[in-house]
Amino acid sequence: MNSIKPCLWFDSQAEDAATLYASVFENSRINTVTRYGEGGPMPAGTALAVEFTLDGLEMQAINGAPAPGPSAAISLSVSAQTQADIDRLWGALTADGGEPGQCGWLTDKYGISWQIVPPRLGELLSDPDPAKAGRAMQAMLTMTKLDIAVLEAAYNGE
C-alpha cells in the first residue's frame, strides 16, 4: 500500500468523476464512498470522500465545496501505448464538455488536466540527432491530440 494518494477536490462531483475515471481505465474501481450525514455542509447522502483505484494507483476525490478550482499545474499523465489507446482515452475524457489542449493535454468536464502521451514521444524527442528530435518537437507543437504516425513521419523527415 502506498502512503501517498493523489486527492482531487470537487464542488459536488467527486463520485461522478471517480466513477467516470474507473470506467475509462483498466484495473480501476471505486473502493469506498464516505457520505455526509445530517447537519453537514452538503445534503445527507452526498459523497464526502471517494476512495478509488485508477489503473492500479490509489486515489481519492472529495467534495469540499467551494473548490479552489483545478489548475493545469497539476495533471494526470497517462502513458498510452497505441494510437487506438490515445484515441479512446482522448474521446472518453473530452466527452460531455471536456476540452482539448495543446501537445497531448486535455481538461475533462470536471476541470481535471490530463496528458495522454505515447511512450514513443519521449524516444523521438530525446534522439541524439537534433534534426530528428527537432522535427518531432515541431510536429508535436502543432497538435492537440497526439498522432503517433504524424510524429514518426516528422521525425523521419517525411
Order of alpha helices (4+ residues) and beta strands (2+ residues): beta-alpha-beta-beta-beta-beta-alpha-beta-beta-beta-alpha-alpha-alpha
